[in-house]
Amino acid sequence: MTNLYPKVVLENDYNKEFPDIDDACHKIHKACKGWGTDEGGLIKVLGTKSPAERYYINRRYPELYDGQDLDDLIQKECGEGDFGFALRLLAMTSDDAEVKILRECTRKLGTEEQGVYQILCGRSNADIDLLKKTWYRTYETDLGTMLASELGGDFERLIFNCLQGIEEEYDEEVHTMEKAEEDAAQFYEAGQGAWGTDEKGLFRILCAAPAEHLAHINTAYVDKYGYALSKALEKELNGTTQEAALFHLNMKLKPYATIAAEIKLACAGFGTNEFQLTSHIIRYHQVIEAANDAHKKMYEKGIADRIKSELRGDYEKLLVTIVEHASKWEFDK
């Protein structure tokens, strides 16, 4: 599975020079200095930087300006609306931003389960490990303990399989087509071939199989049983558990198309789900260029065009800037 966190975030690598970071910090300070905030200036800085550059800006800003926390500054200057929330996420490191989003999904009356599974399902072991550590560092509680108090049933079981970070490293000598056929048979026996569904068996295969091997399992399943793993999950699961399992599967088999579809879904229906749209654009910042290419193939228009048709004002300008500048990053490609 592709890492959604850049290498410098995963390695916490703040011990090398990174070009133009001081200049970016000075521009942020200037945009927030004095009466009123230069929102356009903040968009030009934070909206154009890669996730790796955002990491360095977040670390460097308090060093230059007397310990001033960048998130606190942006919150003070831009408020709690959609634009302010998006800027705050951009001012954070990628892992801190996801922890903030996850907290928003679980702090309200009733957990936003869609937001939870979109963060935790289909992730690399490295991403999951850092996410758990960042949650603990931020809130001094165990992420699993918190989720256990919020979730239940098969959905909780799937989420905890994802939290364990059990995906195997792909090895051609181990993950052969013969093993794929064996795993496809086990998947069938846990689902369609059983009297009652063995959810634990389904989740174990989904979470342990590396993406390349899961694709082979899917091929073997189609060849032997006549339909794909996604169809099997639709038959065996229901509700949020089904949605989460399908999302996990698709993030492994076709991640960029899945991200593109989620962005479209956030804009579907009567009114845009601004929280989901903001979360998607910034959570998937590291791979947004590839997701944009998939979006163009699937819907014959780019993500920026979709945003322009849904939003207005500085909020629109910020999200469009993020997408349009992803192809121009000089670092962390």
N, C-alpha and C positions, 0 to 999 in steps of 0.2 A: 504494500500500500504506500502511496506517495505521502511523504511528510508534508503537512500544512504549515509547519514551523520552519523558518529558515535555519540554516546550519549554525549561524552565530547565536541564535536563540537556544537551540538544542544544546550547544556546547557552552553557553554563557561566556562567549569569547569576547571580552572587552579589553583585551590586552594588546591590541594592534591599532595602527593608524587607520582611520577611515576618512576618506577625502570629503571635504565640504560640510562636515557635521557642525563645526563651530559656526560657520556662516548661516546654516539653517537655524541654529539656536538663536543667533542674534536677530534674525528676521522674525522669529516667533516673538521674541522679547519686544521688538519694535512694534509689532502689530498689536500688542497688548498694553503698550505703554501709554500713559496719559488718559485723557477723557475719550471714552468710546473705544471700540475694538475694530480693527481693520480685518473684517471677516475675509475679504478677498485676499489679503496677505497671508492669512492662515491657510486658506485653501491652496494657494500657490506653493506653500512650503509642505504642509503635511499631506496634501492630496497627491503630490507628485513623487513622493519617496517610496522606495521599496520597503518591505517588512524588515530587511536587515538594516537599512538606514534608519527606520523608525526606532529600532532597538538602540542604536547608538545615540540618537537624539534624546530618547527618554533617559538614558544614563548620563549623557553629557550635560544636559540643561541644568540640573541642580548643581553641578560642579562649577558652572560659569556664573550662576545667579543665586549665590548664598543659600543653597539647599532648597530652593523653591521647587516643589513637586509639580511636574508638568500637568498632571491630571487635575490637580487642585486649581491650577492657573486657568486651564481651559474651562473647567466647570464654572469658575467665578466669572469669566469673561463672556461665555457663550450660553450659559444657562442649561436647562434640563430638557429642552425640546429635541426634536429629531436631529437637527443640525448639530446642536451641542453634544448630543450623545455620540453621533458619528465621529466628531472631532476628538472627543475624549478617547474613544477606542483607538483612533489613529495615533494619539499621543502616547499610547501604552505599547509595551512589547506584545507580541502576538499571543503569548500564553496568558499574560495578564488580561488582555482584551477578552479572551475566551472565558476566563474565570469570571469576569465581570458579566458577560452575557449569560453564563450558566447561573450565576447568582440571581440575575433578573428573572430567569425562568422558574426559580424555585422559591423566591422570597414572597411572592404574592399569595393570596388566598386561592389555593389550588395550583398545582404544579403545571407549567406549560410543557407537557410531555414531548410535543413535537420538537421544541427547542432542545430538550435534554438529549433525545436520541440523535438529533442532527449533529450534536457536538461529540458524542461518545461513540457512535457506531461508525464502522468503516475507517477507523484510525490506525495509524502505524503504532507499533509498540513504543517507539521513542516518543511520539506525541503524547500518548496516554500516560506514560511514566512522568513526563514533565508536567502535564496538566494536573496530575494528582499532587505532585510536589508543590506546584504553584498555589493550588487551592489551600493546602495545609499552611504554607507560608503566609498566605493572605488572611485566612480566617481561623487558623490554629485549630481546625477540626479536620477529621478524616473525610474525604469526599465520599467514600463508600458508606460510611456511617450516616452521613447526611442524606444520601440518596435512599438508603434503606428506610429512613423515616418518612420519605415522600412517596415511594413507589411500592408496587405490590404485584403479585402474580407472575405470569409468564413474562410480562414486560420487564419486571425487575430482574428476572433470571437472565434475560438477554443482555440487559445493561451491565450486569455484573460479570458476565462472560467477556464483554468488551473491556471492562475496567481491568480485568486480569492481565491484559496484554499478552495473550497466549499464541499470537500468530507465529507460525514456524517460519524460519528463514528458508527461502526457496532453494532447493538442491535438485538438480536434474537427475542425479543418481538415486535420490530418494523419492521424489515426486514424479514418478513415471506414469505412463498411461495405464499400466496395470494397476497401480495404486489408485489412480483416478476412478477406474472402473469399480474397484473395491469400495471406495468411499461413496460413489454414486449408489451402489447397492445398499450400503449402510444408511445413506440418506433416505432411500426408498423405504427401508425397513423401519426407520424411525417415524416415517410419515404415512404415505399411502399404503405401505405394506403392513401396517400395524393396526390392531384393534384399539383405536385411541392413539393420539399423537404423542410421541416421545419428544417433547420440546427440548429437553436437555440434550438429546442426541443430535437434533437439528442444529441447535445453537453451537454445540461443540465443533461440528464440522465447519459451519460458517465462519467461526471466529479463529479456528486453528489453521485453516488452509490458507497459504499465501495466495495472492491474487492470481498468479500464473497457474497454480494447481487448481484453484477454484474454477478457473475457465475450462480446464480439462475435465473436471468433474461435471461441469455443466454440459459439455459436449457428450460425455459418456452417458449422462442421464437422458439427454435427448435421443441418442442412438438406441438406448435400451427401452426407455419408457414412453417415448413419443412426445415429450414436452420438456420445457426448460425448468430449472430450479425455481425460477420466479413463479411459474404457474403452480408448482408443487407447494410453495409457501402460501400462495393465495388460497389453495384448497385446504391447507392444514391449520392456518392461523387466522385470526380475525382482529379487527379493531386496531388499536395503537401498536400492539405487538406485531401484527402483520405489516403495518406501515414501516416500523423500525427495522424488521428483518429484511424487507425488500430494499430499504435504503442502504442497509449494511452491505447486502449482496451487490447492489448496483454501484456503490462507492468503490467496491473492489474490482468489479468487471468493467465498468465504464464511468469512471469518476467525473470526467469533465462534462459529459452529457448529463449526468445526474445533477451536478451543480447548476448547469444551465437550466434544467427543468425546475429546480427548486427556486431559482431566481424568477422564472416566469410565473410560478405558482404564487409567489409572494405578491405579484402584481395582478393576479387573476381576481375575477369577481367584482363585487361592488366596493370599490375603494382598495387602496394599496395597504398591505400590512407593513408599515414602515419599520417596525422593530425587526421583523424577519428579513426584510430587504437590506437594511443596514448591516445586520449580523452576517448575512451571506456575503455581501460585497467585501467586508473587512475580514471575516474569518477565512475566506478563500482568496485573500489578497495575493498570497504566494503563487497561486495557480490561476489567477483571474484571466490572464491572457489566453491560456489554453481553454478555459471555460467559455470565454468570449468567442473563440473560434468554433467551438461546439454549438454555441447558441446561434451563430450565423448559419451553420449548416442545417440546424434543426428548424429554425423559425424565420430564416431569410432576413434577419436583421440582427445587429449587434446589441449587446447589453446596454450600451450607452443610449442607443435609440429608444430602447424600452424605457429606460429611466426618464428620458426627456418627455416621453408621452404620459408619464405618470406623476411626475413631481414638478415643483416650481422653486424658484428662489435660490438662496445659498445652499440649501440642502441638495437640490438637484445638481448645482454646479460642483459641489464637493464629490458626490458619488460618480458623476460623469468624469471628473478629473482623475479619480482613482483608476477607473477602467481605461481611459484613453492614454494614460501615461505608463501603464504596465508594460507596454512594448518598448518604452524608451529608457527603462532602467539600465544604468551602466554597471550596476553591481548585483551580485547574488542571483544571477540567471541560472 
